[in-house]
Amino acid sequence: MQDGYNTCYAEKALAAHNLRRGYHESKALTLDKAMSKALQKELDDPMSTLTGDTSSRPSIAAECGQNSFEEADPAQVTAMFYNDAATESWYEGKKYYDFKAGDFLAELDGEAVTAEQKAEGGEFTRMVWGETTTVAFGISDRYVFAWYCAPQGNTGAVDNWKKNVKKDCVKDGVDTCYVEMALKAHNEKRARHRGGRPLEADAAASKAIQAELDKEGFSGVINNRPNQFLDCG
């Protein structure tokens, strides 16, 4: 514990958040150290009324959104901090969100989506909300809390939700948003040269490239291209 909160966990959770926010074209959050200290102080106070219910937030966090996570298995409490189970759990709530409609699903796999599942979807949208700029983290025993501020998410009409919670850019391990952006930039430049026909994105080749980049210890050079791509420059 340093500066009144667990800086090691906060840095790990911040990186995990920003990785996932990038999948949805949301800008990286910055860690609010003062708010993290306030959150940790609240969690350490035996008289605190802070619970998973967002209405229990203290006045300092009245304008912030809140996510909470509880590790039910005592044997996994230590691992919870190393693998950041909280961030992963909150992100999994995306399966209950309809990006096209800008609302939570009413039904999934033939089953009605419950209020609890929609709340899980709300944890996901709160975490990736595009306009949110800062976050604070606090941990206590088997609990993890996050406050999302400046501004908090999950507010406004449908159009605001669509603007702030964009589609998942990762498909088969490939960042399709980047591929689309790079393809557009390439073709704009090719169009300036006579005979420069537009390129098309090759999904299989993109997947193969990404697989090489994701290998542990990648050195920045792809030495062994798959056979089907040997003729590619």
Residue pairs with C-beta under 8 A, 6 or more apart in sequence:
1 40
3 33
3 37
4 36
4 37
4 40
4 41
5 33
5 36
5 37
5 39
5 40
5 137
5 138
6 40
6 137
6 138
6 139
9 81
9 137
9 139
10 31
10 36
10 136
10 137
11 31
12 81
12 84
13 84
13 86
13 87
13 137
13 144
13 146
14 29
14 31
14 135
14 137
16 84
16 87
16 88
17 29
17 87
17 127
17 135
18 28
18 29
20 87
20 91
20 127
20 128
21 27
21 28
21 29
21 127
21 128
22 28
22 169
22 175
23 128
23 168
23 169
23 170
23 175
24 128
24 130
24 165
24 166
24 167
24 168
24 169
25 130
25 166
25 169
25 177
26 128
26 129
26 130
26 132
26 164
26 166
27 130
27 133
29 132
29 133
29 134
29 135
29 148
30 133
30 134
30 135
31 134
31 135
31 136
31 137
32 134
32 135
32 136
32 147
32 149
32 150
35 60
35 61
35 64
35 134
35 136
35 147
35 149
36 136
36 137
36 138
38 58
38 60
38 61
38 136
39 61
39 136
39 137
39 138
39 145
39 147
40 138
40 139
40 140
42 48
42 50
42 58
42 138
43 50
43 138
43 139
43 140
43 143
43 145
44 140
49 56
50 56
50 57
50 58
50 145
51 68
52 68
52 70
54 65
54 66
57 64
57 66
57 147
61 136
61 147
61 149
63 149
63 151
63 152
64 136
64 147
64 148
64 149
64 152
65 126
65 129
65 132
65 147
65 148
65 149
65 152
65 153
65 154
66 126
66 145
66 146
66 147
66 148
67 86
67 90
67 123
67 126
67 127
67 145
67 146
67 148
68 143
68 144
68 145
68 146
69 85
69 86
69 89
69 90
69 143
69 144
69 145
70 142
70 143
71 77
71 80
71 85
71 142
71 143
72 142
74 142
76 85
77 141
77 142
79 85
80 86
80 142
80 144
81 139
85 144
86 144
86 146
87 127
89 123
90 120
90 123
90 124
90 126
90 127
90 146
91 124
91 127
91 128
92 120
92 124
93 120
93 121
93 122
93 123
93 124
93 125
94 121
94 124
94 168
95 108
95 121
96 104
96 105
96 108
96 113
96 117
96 118
96 120
96 121
96 124
97 103
97 104
97 105
97 121
97 124
97 125
97 165
98 104
98 105
99 162
99 165
99 166
99 167
99 168
101 158
102 158
102 159
102 161
102 162
102 165
103 158
103 161
104 113
104 118
104 121
104 122
105 113
105 121
106 112
106 113
107 113
108 117
113 121
122 154
125 153
125 154
125 161
125 164
125 165
126 132
126 148
126 152
126 153
126 154
127 146
127 148
128 165
129 148
129 152
129 153
129 154
129 164
129 165
130 163
130 164
130 165
130 166
131 151
131 153
131 164
132 148
132 149
132 150
132 151
132 152
132 153
133 149
133 150
133 151
134 148
134 149
134 150
135 146
135 147
135 148
135 149
136 146
136 147
136 149
137 144
137 145
137 146
138 144
138 145
138 146
139 145
153 164
154 161
169 175
169 176
169 177
169 178
170 176
172 203
172 207
173 207
173 210
173 211
173 214
174 203
174 206
174 207
174 210
175 210
179 201
179 206
180 201
183 199
183 200
183 201
186 199
187 198
187 199
189 196
190 196
190 197
190 198
190 199
191 198
204 228
205 229
205 232
208 225
208 226
208 229
209 222
212 218
212 222
213 222
225 232
